[in-house]
């Protein structure tokens, strides 16, 4: 997202052990510049990736440039990863560059995950319509609750003995949501709103806030292609949070607490030990601090 990850935030994510993905709403040269700058700013250069379109994966010239410059990850960024365009894009890239790590998506069903996995994807982004600035479910009527999507894809992964990583993407607001994503079977999580509004995210601080928008919002579409097709996102303001290092530390501490309560030492063990319960809205209310009221 262009209000979340460019070189500075990508470098901090990589330094913390995650994968920083430069968004694709830039020219090829600017994307490469952001990637190079991020790589030079971190000791984990293999953890910097570039988002690309499905069309670029079919045409392949830009992908060749990415590979030639030592970038290890690409993220094929499409609204519907279960569509033929994304499936063909994965096959095209992996047939020409088998060692390049490919993250594809988004999908919301076990079938979609399995199809992209069989096409050769190394990781699949799971979640449609759950993002903080996304209106896809309202506009199109499509989407599955993200937690359910993760559970379904995790089951398909185990049943079919697949190695493709599951990336939980959308609807993650707290460290508890991250813990629950891993417990449901996710291997990774993709964060937008939790990392937005930091010193290292793009944009200026105005009146204590920074702009945060979905890439299917009217403002984003107008800026990067000059017109609006279907508006499936919003533009909003988010409070300034200070350094992303503080946010990442809180995430790390929350994950540690989640593992402790589950009696495990590794995030990968959460899915083996977790027990889910169906709860009522009253239980959700009980989970929040009461003294504020």
NURODO-869760 format. One record per atom (N, C-alpha, C, O): residue in one letter; x negated, y, z negated. Coordinates in steps of 0.001 Angstrom, whole numbers, padded with zeros to 6 digits, always signed. Example, Ala and Ser with C-alpha at 12.3 -4.5 7.8 and 13.67 -1.06 7.14 Angstrom:
<atoms>
a-013190-005690-007800
a-012300-004500-007800
a-013200-003300-007800
a-014236-003319-008465
s-012850-002250-007080
s-013670-001060-007140
s-012900+000030-007870
s-013409+001138-008039
</atoms>
This chain:
<atoms>
x-000849-001187+000000
x+000000+000000+000000
x-000886+001238+000000
x-001904+001270-000691
x-000509+002253+000765
x-001388+003414+000928
x-001428+004328-000282
x-002234+005258-000314
x-000585+004095-001278
x-000674+004839-002532
x-001245+003967-003652
x-001177+004328-004827
x-001809+002817-003275
x-002380+001912-004276
x-003848+001598-003979
x-004723+001936-004776
x-004124+000958-002845
x-005462+000402-002667
x-006187+000911-001436
x-005884+000528-000306
x-007162+001793-001687
x-008186+002112-000702
x-009523+001741-001361
x-009532+000941-002296
x-010641+002294-000902
x-011934+001737-001313
x-012173+001749-002819
x-012714+000791-003370
x-011769+002836-003490
x-012142+002972-004896
x-011437+001949-005775
x-012065+001300-006613
x-010120+001806-005579
x-009396+000816-006373
x-009815-000597-005980
x-009943-001465-006844
x-010033-000841-004679
x-010464-002161-004227
x-011771-002563-004898
x-011935-003713-005306
x-012704-001613-005014
x-013988-001905-005647
x-013818-002253-007123
x-014482-003159-007626
x-012936-001543-007814
x-012711-001827-009233
x-012049-003195-009416
x-012386-003931-010344
x-011110-003531-008535
x-010460-004842-008617
x-011493-005945-008398
x-011526-006929-009137
x-012337-005774-007375
x-013367-006775-007084
x-014348-006914-008247
x-014748-008024-008596
x-014732-005793-008840
x-015666-005818-009964
x-015080-006556-011161
x-015815-007153-011948
x-013767-006516-011297
x-013096-007193-012407
x-012829-008664-012110
x-012316-009389-012962
x-013179-009108-010891
x-012996-010518-010544
x-011810-010803-009654
x-011570-011955-009291
x-011056-009762-009293
x-009927-009947-008392
x-010342-009730-006951
x-011531-009632-006648
x-009365-009654-006063
x-009611-009391-004643
x-008927-008077-004283
x-007710-007943-004404
x-009727-007111-003839
x-009177-005817-003438
x-008888-005811-001951
x-009793-006000-001138
x-007634-005595-001590
x-007212-005609-000189
x-006943-004186+000284
x-006028-003529-000212
x-007737-003705+001244
x-007512-002385+001837
x-006267-002451+002713
x-006152-003341+003555
x-005327-001516+002525
x-004073-001560+003290
x-004331-001336+004780
x-005392-000846+005166
x-003364-001695+005603
x-003578-001683+007063
x-003060-000425+007763
x-003087-000352+008991
x-002593+000557+007007
x-002003+001743+007626
x-003049+002829+007834
x-002852+003995+007491
x-004166+002401+008408
x-005286+003259+008753
x-005819+002805+010112
x-005535+001693+010558
x-006588+003668+010762
x-007239+003252+012005
x-008246+002148+011700
x-008640+001958+010550
x-008657+001426+012733
x-009643+000362+012541
x-010917+000883+011894
x-011446+000278+010962
x-011405+002012+012398
x-012639+002576+011864
x-012503+002973+010396
x-013422+002766+009603
x-011359+003540+010041
x-011153+003951+008648
x-011025+002731+007739
x-011526+002738+006614
x-010363+001695+008219
x-010270+000478+007414
x-011658-000100+007140
x-011978-000480+006014
x-012468-000157+008190
x-013823-000681+008029
x-014642+000198+007097
x-015413-000312+006284
x-014482+001525+007205
x-015209+002435+006319
x-014837+002191+004871
x-015711+002132+004005
x-013542+002048+004597
x-013103+001782+003231
x-013656+000454+002733
x-014061+000345+001576
x-013674-000564+003605
x-014199-001873+003212
x-015689-001795+002901
x-016133-002311+001875
x-016472-001151+003780
x-017911-001023+003559
x-018208-000267+002271
x-019078-000657+001492
x-017468+000825+002060
x-017697+001641+000865
x-017380+000847-000396
x-018105+000932-001387
x-016299+000075-000358
x-015930-000759-001506
x-016982-001837-001746
x-017365-002090-002889
x-017451-002474-000667
x-018465-003525-000787
x-019735-002982-001433
x-020349-003647-002267
x-020120-001779-001046
x-021334-001173-001592
x-021173-000698-003031
x-022156-000389-003704
x-019928-000643-003499
x-019665-000149-004853
x-019403-001269-005854
x-019100-000995-007016
x-019514-002534-005420
x-019233-003647-006316
x-020277-004733-006153
x-020905-004857-005101
x-020458-005525-007213
x-021363-006671-007146
x-020652-007907-006600
x-021267-008961-006441
x-019367-007776-006317
x-018581-008896-005763
x-018110-008563-004353
x-016907-008437-004126
x-019038-008416-003392
x-018626-008012-002031
x-017719-009009-001336
x-016956-008637-000444
x-017794-010281-001738
x-016929-011297-001127
x-015472-011122-001536
x-014584-011760-000970
x-015224-010254-002525
x-013869-010056-003042
x-013190-008824-002458
x-012220-008319-003023
x-013697-008342-001334
x-013059-007238-000626
x-012443-007779+000663
x-013093-008503+001416
x-011182-007418+000908
x-010498-007872+002111
x-009798-006737+002818
x-009650-005642+002275
x-009367-007012+004045
x-008643-006038+004851
x-007275-006587+005233
x-007152-007747+005627
x-006258-005758+005115
x-004943-006116+005642
x-004922-005860+007142
x-005455-004859+007619
x-004301-006777+007881
x-004206-006669+009338
x-002794-007023+009775
x-002028-007622+009020
x-002462-006647+010994
x-001154-006985+011547
x-001218-008342+012243
x-002301-008839+012554
x-000053-008936+012483
x-000001-010198+013215
x-000525-010013+014633
x-001196-010893+015172
x-000218-008860+015239
x-000666-008601+016610
x-002185-008570+016696
x-002760-009059+017668
x-002840-008002+015690
x-004308-007960+015683
x-004907-009353+015583
x-006017-009593+016058
x-004174-010268+014966
x-004662-011646+014834
x-004491-012437+016121
x-005191-013426+016338
x-003583-012019+016964
x-003417-012665+018273
x-004449-012118+019250
x-005037-012868+020029
x-004664-010812+019203
x-005600-010152+020124
x-007063-010438+019746
x-007909-010605+020624
x-007351-010493+018459
x-008595-010991+017869
x-009831-010082+017945
x-010812-010364+017258
x-009831-009029+018728
x-011045-008218+018838
x-011409-007565+017503
x-012579-007547+017121
x-010412-007028+016795
x-010694-006410+015506
x-011084-007463+014477
x-011927-007207+013617
x-010481-008639+014557
x-010843-009733+013651
x-012297-010128+013870
x-013016-010416+012913
x-012730-010141+015126
x-014133-010425+015423
x-015044-009411+014747
x-016076-009779+014185
x-014668-008136+014799
x-015450-007091+014149
x-015507-007296+012642
x-016551-007103+012020
x-014393-007682+012067
x-014338-007955+010630
x-015312-009069+010265
x-016085-008944+009315
x-015267-010153+011024
x-016151-011287+010761
x-017616-010890+010958
x-018472-011246+010148
x-017898-010159+012026
x-019273-009744+012317
x-019869-008897+011202
x-021085-008867+011018
x-019010-008212+010461
x-019488-007335+009393
x-019406-007974+008009
x-019529-007291+006993
x-019200-009280+007981
x-019324-010026+006738
x-018161-009946+005784
x-018295-010354+004631
x-017022-009436+006215
x-015844-009381+005348
x-015224-010775+005288
x-015012-011408+006323
x-014937-011249+004085
x-014558-012650+003882
x-013060-012915+003884
x-012631-014041+004136
x-012253-011879+003602
x-010805-012071+003467
x-010049-011139+004413
x-010421-009979+004590
x-008981-011666+005016
x-007986-010801+005645
x-006618-011156+005075
x-006375-012287+004655
x-005747-010178+005069
x-004362-010385+004633
x-003455-010037+005805
x-003321-008869+006170
x-002832-011059+006394
x-001883-010819+007482
x-000606-010280+006846
x+000140-011015+006200
x-000370-008993+007040
x+000649-008255+006303
x+001894-008090+007153
x+001956-007202+008003
x+002892-008944+006929
x+004142-008878+007681
x+005322-008903+006722
x+005217-009400+005601
x+006432-008369+007170
x+007635-008371+006328
x+008197-009777+006181
x+008686-010144+005113
x+008127-010574+007265
x+008685-011929+007262
x+007612-012918+007688
x+007419-013179+008875
x+006916-013464+006695
x+005851-014409+006992
x+006323-015732+007538
x+005527-016512+008062
x+007623-015997+007421
x+008184-017246+007952
x+008566-017093+009425
x+009067-018035+010038
x+008330-015914+009988
x+008612-015685+011401
x+007514-016265+012278
x+006393-016489+011819
x+007839-016503+013533
x+006883-017127+014448
x+005642-016280+014664
x+004555-016817+014876
x+005792-014947+014613
x+004643-014070+014842
x+003550-014303+013806
x+002371-014358+014155
x+003927-014439+012542
x+002943-014660+011487
x+002345-016062+011573
x+001145-016246+011369
x+003176-017031+011870
x+002694-018414+012011
x+001656-018497+013128
x+000596-019099+012956
x+001967-017889+014272
x+001027-017880+015400
x-000249-017126+015052
x-001338-017506+015483
x-000112-016047+014267
x-001276-015256+013876
x-002240-016076+013030
x-003452-016025+013237
x-001704-016830+012079
x-002545-017687+011236
x-003278-018717+012094
x-004487-018904+011954
x-002546-019378+012973
x-003155-020399+013831
x-004242-019789+014715
x-005300-020391+014902
x-003989-018607+015253
x-004941-017950+016142
x-006246-017647+015423
x-007326-017927+015943
x-006147-017071+014220
x-007344-016693+013473
x-008120-017924+013022
x-009339-017983+013189
x-007423-018911+012450
x-008119-020070+011901
x-008733-020944+012993
x-009716-021640+012738
x-008180-020921+014191
x-008763-021703+015283
x-010067-021084+015773
x-010974-021796+016206
x-010159-019745+015703
x-011357-019054+016175
x-012364-018817+015044
x-013575-018876+015258
x-011849-018549+013835
x-012722-018228+012699
x-012322-019089+011492
x-011740-018576+010536
x-012626-020372+011528
x-012149-021270+010465
x-012653-020932+009070
x-012006-021282+008083
x-013801-020255+008967
x-014348-019943+007638
x-013794-018649+007053
x-013993-018380+005869
x-013105-017843+007858
x-012512-016604+007358
x-011315-016934+006479
x-010438-017696+006886
x-011271-016371+005284
x-010169-016627+004361
x-008950-015810+004784
x-009029-014592+004942
x-007826-016498+004963
x-006606-015860+005456
x-005505-015950+004412
x-005109-017040+003999
x-005013-014785+003991
x-003832-014689+003147
x-002685-014236+004044
x-002808-013236+004752
x-001571-014965+004018
x-000452-014648+004911
x+000836-014526+004114
x+000922-014993+002978
x+001831-013897+004713
x+003119-013746+004052
x+003825-012494+004518
x+003350-011808+005423
x+004940-012195+003914
x+005479-012837+002716
x+006566-013858+003062
x+007224-013765+004098
x+006735-014835+002163
x+007802-015823+002303
x+008538-015905+000976
x+008048-015434-000050
x+009721-016508+001009
x+010480-016654-000236
x+010960-018076-000473
x+011620-018345-001477
x+010635-019001+000445
x+011119-020368+000317
x+009969-021367+000388
x+008884-021058+000879
x+010231-022565-000112
x+009253-023641-000043
x+008924-023987+001404
x+007779-024300+001730
x+009927-023929+002261
x+009703-024228+003677
x+008749-023218+004296
x+007831-023593+005025
x+008962-021940+004007
x+008091-020908+004536
x+006660-021086+004069
x+005722-020955+004855
x+006494-021386+002790
x+005158-021629+002245
x+004501-022818+002936
x+003327-022762+003301
x+005263-023889+003112
x+004710-025103+003712
x+004308-024884+005161
x+003268-025374+005601
x+005125-024152+005902
x+004824-023879+007312
x+003525-023096+007446
x+002685-023438+008278
x+003344-022045+006636
x+002119-021252+006704
x+000913-022044+006219
x-000194-021885+006732
x+001138-022897+005230
x+000060-023749+004751
x-000398-024703+005847
x-001597-024869+006073
x+000554-025325+006522
x+000222-026262+007597
x-000416-025547+008787
x-001170-026154+009547
x-000115-024264+008946
x-000709-023478+010034
x-002171-023157+009754
x-002923-022811+010665
x-002577-023276+008473
x-003976-023063+008132
x-004257-021956+007136
x-005419-021668+006849
x-003208-021321+006597
x-003425-020226+005641
x-004140-020730+004391
x-003859-021825+003903
x-005056-019929+003884
x-005746-020255+002634
x-004925-019826+001425
x-005045-020412+000349
x-004094-018806+001601
x-003229-018304+000537
x-001960-017755+001174
x-001993-017224+002284
x-000844-017886+000468
x+000441-017394+000961
x+001070-016493-000088
x+001207-016871-001251
x+001448-015300+000342
x+002137-014369-000543
x+003604-014770-000640
x+004299-014904+000367
x+004052-014957-001870
x+005408-015454-002122
x+006221-014367-002819
x+005857-013901-003899
x+007314-013973-002194
x+008195-012964-002762
x+008700-012012-001696
x+007907-011367-001009
x+010010-011919-001554
x+010619-010978-000619
x+011690-010177-001352
x+012636-010734-001909
x+011521-008872-001337
x+012552-007986-001881
x+012436-007653-003346
x+013297-006954-003881
x+011394-008133-004022
x+011294-007908-005460
x+010408-006745-005864
x+010332-006418-007049
x+009735-006112-004912
x+008801-005040-005226
x+009468-003816-005830
x+010662-003584-005640
x+008682-003039-006560
x+009205-001878-007288
x+009811-000823-006373
x+010723-000102-006778
x+009311-000725-005137
x+009815+000289-004206
x+010532-000343-003012
x+010743+000313-001992
x+010904-001617-003141
x+011489-002355-002012
x+013010-002380-002086
x+013585-002582-003156
x+013662-002173-000935
x+015129-002255-000861
x+015582-003308+000152
x+016717-003267+000626
x+014702-004244+000480
x+014999-005250+001505
x+016265-006047+001190
x+017083-006284+002079
x+016430-006454-000047
x+017604-007275-000392
x+018893-006488-000231
x+019925-007043+000143
x+018830-005197-000514
x+020017-004359-000369
x+020317-004086+001095
x+021470-004147+001520
x+019275-003784+001868
x+019458-003411+003272
x+019760-004622+004146
x+020647-004572+004998
x+019016-005716+003933
x+019133-006871+004839
x+019942-008023+004274
x+020362-008911+005016
x+020166-008016+002960
x+020881-009138+002354
x+020030-010378+002181
x+020553-011452+001883
x+018712-010247+002366
x+017817-011395+002284
x+016859-011271+001101
x+016450-010170+000731
x+016509-012411+000516
x+015552-012440-000574
x+015949-013471-001609
x+017112-013866-001701
x+014981-013896-002377
x+015171-014875-003445
x+014486-014303-004681
x+013411-013717-004550
x+015059-014446-005874
x+014347-014002-007068
x+012921-014552-007067
x+012724-015752-006876
x+011936-013696-007276
x+010542-014080-007064
x+010120-015260-007927
x+009397-016137-007455
x+010553-015298-009167
x+010183-016421-010029
x+010687-017741-009451
x+009976-018746-009479
x+011908-017737-008929
x+012449-018948-008316
x+011642-019346-007086
x+011393-020529-006851
x+011233-018342-006298
x+010405-018620-005122
x+009090-019288-005526
x+008643-020233-004876
x+008474-018795-006598
x+007214-019375-007060
x+007421-020823-007497
x+006635-021703-007147
x+008478-021058-008260
x+008777-022418-008714
x+008989-023355-007530
x+008474-024473-007517
x+009751-022896-006532
x+010035-023727-005358
x+008761-024036-004574
x+008537-025177-004170
x+007934-023024-004363
x+006707-023213-003590
x+005704-024072-004356
x+004976-024865-003758
x+005667-023913-005674
x+004782-024732-006492
x+005171-026200-006406
x+004312-027081-006348
x+006469-026451-006399
x+006946-027831-006263
x+006551-028408-004908
x+006111-029554-004815
x+006712-027598-003850
x+006343-028048-002511
x+004844-028295-002405
x+004406-029236-001744
x+004058-027439-003066
x+002601-027594-003054
x+002194-028929-003666
x+001355-029645-003119
x+002796-029255-004809
x+002460-030505-005486
x+002993-031712-004722
x+002299-032718-004577
x+004225-031608-004238
x+004863-032732-003544
x+004099-033110-002282
x+003906-034290-001988
x+003662-032081-001530
x+002996-032324-000245
x+001479-032316-000341
x+000782-032395+000670
x+000964-032217-001592
x-000486-032229-001839
x-001215-031182-000981
x-002182-031486-000283
x-000714-029939-001057
x-001287-028831-000310
x-002292-028069-001175
x-002166-028024-002398
x-003276-027479-000532
x-004300-026735-001259
x-004149-025223-001130
x-004927-024470-001716
x-003160-024778-000371
x-002980-023355-000124
x-002549-022633-001403
x-001603-023048-002073
x-003252-021553-001726
x-002970-020807-002946
x-001630-020093-002855
x-001244-019604-001793
x-000933-020038-003972
x+000333-019317-004075
x+000056-017959-004721
x-000468-017887-005833
x+000414-016883-004011
x+000203-015526-004512
x+001560-014925-004865
x+002354-014624-003974
x+001827-014750-006142
x+003093-014151-006579
x+003062-012664-006261
x+002163-011954-006710
x+004033-012186-005493
x+003989-010800-005012
x+005373-010163-005097
x+006272-010482-004319
x+005524-009253-006061
x+006769-008487-006131
x+007532-008702-007417
x+007746-009838-007837
x+007943-007612-008044
x+008748-007703-009253
x+007940-007851-010527
x+008510-008071-011596
x+006616-007735-010433
x+005766-007901-011605
x+005568-006534-012257
x+004912-005657-011696
x+006146-006366-013453
x+006129-005079-014136
x+005238-005058-015373
x+004777-003996-015792
x+004995-006226-015956
x+004273-006310-017225
x+003264-007457-017183
x+003291-008291-016278
x+002370-007483-018182
x+001453-008614-018270
x+002213-009904-018547
x+001788-010981-018128
x+003340-009797-019252
x+004165-010985-019480
x+004679-011569-018182
x+004775-012789-018048
x+005017-010711-017213
x+005456-011201-015904
x+004327-011947-015189
x+004570-012925-014482
x+003088-011475-015379
x+001940-012159-014774
x+001777-013541-015399
x+001575-014528-014691
x+001866-013611-016732
x+001758-014890-017433
x+002833-015851-016929
x+002551-017022-016673
x+004059-015359-016786
x+005157-016218-016332
x+004966-016656-014889
x+005397-017745-014511
x+004323-015818-014078
x+004035-016207-012694
x+003057-017373-012653
x+003266-018339-011919
x+001983-017284-013445
x+001019-018392-013507
x+001676-019643-014083
x+001416-020754-013622
x+002523-019461-015085
x+003197-020608-015698
x+004139-021299-014712
x+004386-022500-014817
x+004661-020531-013755
x+005564-021109-012744
x+004799-021799-011619
x+005399-022492-010798
x+003481-021616-011573
x+002682-022304-010571
x+001900-021414-009637
x+001257-021914-008714
x+001933-020093-009846
x+001149-019200-008992
x-000342-019371-009290
x-000740-019652-010421
x-001149-019194-008251
x-002601-019219-008404
x-003173-017819-008530
x-004237-017624-009118
x-002460-016844-007974
x-002882-015452-007992
x-001633-014591-008090
x-000525-015069-007846
x-001806-013318-008449
x-000707-012358-008376
x-001182-011140-007594
x-002351-010762-007670
x-000275-010533-006846
x-000583-009274-006162
x+000142-008152-006889
x+001353-008218-007104
x-000605-007126-007265
x-000054-006036-008069
x-000020-004736-007279
x-000989-004379-006609
x+001095-004038-007362
x+001231-002725-006751
x+001499-001676-007809
x+000624-000872-008131
x+002709-001680-008351
x+003108-000623-009289
x+002254-000596-010548
x+002038+000474-011116
x+001763-001746-010999
x+000968-001768-012229
x-000376-001064-012059
x-000945-000563-013029
x-000885-001028-010818
x-002177-000386-010558
x-002023+000995-009929
x-002997+001741-009822
x-000813+001336-009514
x-000558+002663-008948
x-000607+003714-010050
x-000445+003400-011229
x-000834+004973-009650
x-000860+006055-010617
x-002130+006146-011425
x-002192+006893-012402
x-003153+005391-011030
x-004430+005432-011746
x-005381+006426-011085
x-005117+006916-009987
x-006470+006713-011754
x-007457+007650-011202
x-007997+007159-009865
x-008294+007961-008981
x-008126+005841-009716
x-008761+005273-008548
x-007801+005001-007396
x-008250+004665-006301
x-006508+005134-007607
x-005550+004956-006514
x-005497+006238-005680
x-005765+007321-006200
x-005154+006127-004389
x-005121+007321-003524
x-004084+008345-003994
x-003091+007993-004630
x-004329+009603-003674
x-003369+010660-003970
x-003799+011566-005105
x-004640+011219-005934
x-003194+012732-005109
x-003505+013741-006123
x-002533+013660-007297
x-001385+013242-007147
x-003016+014066-008459
x-002166+014170-009648
x-001488+015526-009636
x-002155+016560-009627
x-000155+015522-009635
x+000624+016759-009645
x+001629+016685-010790
x+002488+015804-010819
x+001511+017614-011728
x+002403+017658-012898
x+002408+016325-013645
x+003452+015863-014104
x+001232+015714-013759
x+001108+014475-014521
x+001615+013248-013806
x+001817+012210-014437
x+001830+013337-012479
x+002362+012208-011731
x+001614+012030-010406
x+000977+012955-009901
x+001713+010813-009859
x+001192+010541-008529
x+002296+009907-007689
x+003198+009264-008224
x+002221+010091-006371
x+003214+009505-005472
x+002996+007999-005350
x+001862+007524-005285
x+004090+007266-005319
x+004065+005803-005141
x+005186+005461-004181
x+006333+005847-004403
x+004867+004737-003111
x+005907+004441-002115
x+005731+003069-001491
x+004628+002527-001416
x+006868+002522-001044
x+006841+001296-000271
x+006465+001607+001168
x+006769+002688+001672
x+005803+000659+001835
x+005350+000911+003196
x+006473+000810+004215
x+006273+001119+005390
x+007665+000377+003775
x+008836+000423+004649
x+009723+001615+004327
x+010842+001708+004831
x+009231+002534+003486
x+009978+003755+003184
x+009950+004683+004384
x+009097+004552+005262
x+010890+005626+004420
x+010960+006561+005548
x+009694+007403+005645
x+009178+007622+006742
x+009183+007881+004498
x+007999+008743+004537
x+006778+007989+005041
x+005986+008535+005810
x+006620+006741+004617
x+005460+005957+005060
x+005543+005646+006551
x+004556+005781+007274
x+006728+005228+007009
x+006879+004912+008428
x+006639+006142+009304
x+005981+006066+010342
x+007181+007261+008869
x+007009+008496+009641
x+005546+008881+009742
x+005080+009325+010791
x+004821+008708+008639
x+003424+009119+008611
x+002546+008229+009476
x+001660+008731+010168
x+002775+006891+009452
x+001844+006022+010170
x+002277+005642+011576
x+001459+005164+012361
x+003575+005848+011917
x+003919+005578+013316
x+004822+006630+013948
x+005203+006499+015111
x+005161+007654+013207
x+005882+008786+013768
x+007381+008630+013880
x+008052+009521+014402
x+007934+007507+013399
x+009380+007288+013468
x+009783+006277+012404
x+008936+005634+011783
x+011093+006147+012206
x+011623+005197+011233
x+012501+004194+011963
x+013430+004577+012675
x+012208+002907+011787
x+013063+001879+012396
x+014151+001513+011396
x+015260+002042+011463
x+013839+000607+010466
x+014778+000248+009406
x+014132+000604+008080
x+013037+000134+007773
x+014798+001427+007300
x+014254+001868+006017
x+014521+000819+004947
x+015674+000567+004598
x+013450+000197+004418
x+013589-000852+003413
x+012725-000579+002187
x+012256-001504+001523
x+012524+000707+001896
x+011734+001056+000731
x+011979+002497+000332
x+012636+003250+001050
x+011445+002874-000818
x+011642+004223-001341
x+010299+004883-001646
x+009271+004213-001742
x+010326+006205-001796
x+009184+006982-002258
x+009550+007589-003604
x+010636+008145-003767
x+008641+007480-004570
x+008942+007973-005903
x+007680+008542-006541
x+006628+008596-005904
x+007785+008956-007773
x+006650+009435-008552
x+006406+008475-009708
x+007339+007883-010249
x+005137+008332-010077
x+004781+007435-011171
x+003850+008188-012111
x+002974+008915-011643
x+004013+008036-013428
x+003157+008778-014364
x+001683+008438-014175
x+001326+007289-013910
x+000844+009441-014313
x-000601+009236-014213
x-001072+008388-015392
x-000723+008662-016540
x-001876+007342-015098
x-002266+006365-016118
x-003719+006466-016550
x-004132+005772-017479
x-004503+007315-015897
x-005927+007345-016207
x-006672+006267-015446
x-006220+005827-014389
x-007797+005841-015966
x-008653+004884-015263
x-008006+003510-015142
x-007360+003030-016075
x-008186+002889-013992
x-007653+001544-013777
x-008373+000528-014659
x-007838-000546-014933
x-009573+000861-015101
x-010305-000044-015994
x-009508-000313-017265
x-009487-001437-017766
x-008858+000718-017781
x-008025+000555-018976
x-006843-000361-018689
x-006492-001211-019507
x-006230-000183-017514
x-005086-001019-017129
x-005522-002473-016995
x-004838-003372-017482
x-006654-002710-016339
x-007145-004076-016149
x-007489-004720-017484
x-007238-005909-017678
x-008056-003958-018400
x-008355-004493-019729
x-007082-004942-020442
x-007062-005992-021084
x-006020-004144-020327
x-004745-004516-020952
x-004180-005780-020316
x-003623-006634-021006
x-004327-005896-018989
x-003862-007097-018298
x-004634-008319-018787
x-004045-009357-019091
x-005966-008184-018861
x-006802-009295-019320
x-006415-009713-020744
x-006312-010904-021040
x-006205-008746-021605
x-005833-009058-022988
x-004464-009727-023059
x-004260-010654-023844
x-003520-009252-022232
x-002202-009867-022219
x-002233-011307-021722
x-001521-012166-022240
x-003061-011562-020717
x-003207-012931-020218
x-003825-013836-021281
x-003434-014993-021434
x-004798-013287-022013
x-005400-014061-023087
x-004387-014410-024164
x-004387-015522-024692
x-003525-013457-024486
x-002486-013700-025485
x-001508-014761-024996
x-001095-015635-025759
x-001134-014677-023703
x-000220-015672-023145
x-000792-017073-023186
x-000086-018033-023496
x-002083-017191-022868
x-002732-018500-022931
x-002765-019004-024375
x-002557-020191-024629
x-003026-018108-025306
x-003092-018499-026714
x-001750-019048-027203
x-001707-020085-027865
x-000654-018350-026878
x+000663-018816-027306
x+001022-020160-026677
x+001759-020952-027264
x+000494-020411-025477
x+000783-021681-024800
x-000198-022777-025193
x-000028-023933-024806
x-001228-022417-025962
x-002178-023416-026413
x-003115-023908-025332
x-003535-025065-025353
x-003453-023028-024371
x-004351-023426-023289
x-005543-022476-023235
x-005502-021374-023782
x-006592-022918-022573
x-007807-022123-022459
x-008002-021513-021081
x-008856-020644-020900
x-007216-021961-020106
x-007363-021484-018741
x-005995-021123-018163
x-004982-021737-018499
x-005984-020120-017291
x-004731-019756-016622
x-004177-020919-015816
x-002963-021096-015720
x-005073-021714-015235
x-004635-022840-014408
x-003906-023912-015207
x-003221-024761-014637
x-004054-023871-016537
x-003386-024863-017374
x-001994-024433-017818
x-001245-025229-018384
x-001644-023159-017559
x-000338-022665-018006
x+000810-023453-017378
x+001777-023802-018054
x+000693-023732-016067
x+001775-024431-015370
x+001990-025835-015913
x+003092-026375-015820
x+000937-026433-016483
x+001047-027793-017015
x+001719-027821-018382
x+002319-028826-018764
x+001619-026722-019114
x+002116-026739-020493
x+003398-025932-020680
x+004070-026067-021702
x+003743-025093-019699
x+004865-024158-019896
x+006217-024872-019880
x+006430-025827-019132
x+007113-024385-020720
x+008500-024844-020737
x+009385-023615-020572
x+009323-022682-021374
x+010206-023621-019527
x+011084-022481-019266
x+012456-022707-019888
x+012963-023828-019938
x+013047-021598-020364
x+014400-021623-020899
x+015265-020621-020147
x+014802-019538-019790
x+016513-020982-019908
x+017475-020038-019344
x+018011-019193-020500
x+018459-019730-021513
x+017963-017862-020342
x+018368-016987-021429
x+019487-016049-020980
x+019708-015847-019786
x+020180-015487-021953
x+021284-014571-021699
x+020778-013134-021688
x+019656-012871-022121
x+021600-012190-021194
x+021210-010772-021275
x+020944-010308-022700
x+020104-009434-022913
x+021646-010878-023686
x+021392-010515-025079
x+019977-010901-025493
x+019325-010175-026243
x+019509-012035-025007
x+018150-012467-025318
x+017125-011536-024701
x+016093-011249-025307
x+017409-011062-023490
x+016511-010111-022845
x+016408-008841-023685
x+015317-008302-023873
x+017535-008369-024185
x+017541-007187-025037
x+016775-007406-026321
x+016078-006509-026796
x+016900-008606-026891
x+016202-008935-028127
x+014689-008937-027931
x+013936-008697-028875
x+014244-009209-026701
x+012809-009276-026419
x+012142-007906-026438
x+010916-007816-026505
x+012923-006854-026382
x+012365-005497-026340
x+012319-004908-027748
x+013084-005316-028622
x+011412-003940-027965
x+011335-003347-029306
x+012642-002662-029699
x+013236-001943-028895
x+013089-002885-030936
x+014388-002361-031389
x+014274-000992-032028
x+015230-000217-032006
x+013122-000683-032595
x+012973+000546-033374
x+013131+001800-032531
x+013433+002873-033052
x+012922+001659-031208
x+013044+002836-030329
x+014460+003381-030311
x+014673+004544-029968
x+015438+002546-030679
x+016826+002977-030665
x+017308+003415-032048
x+018465+003808-032203
</atoms>
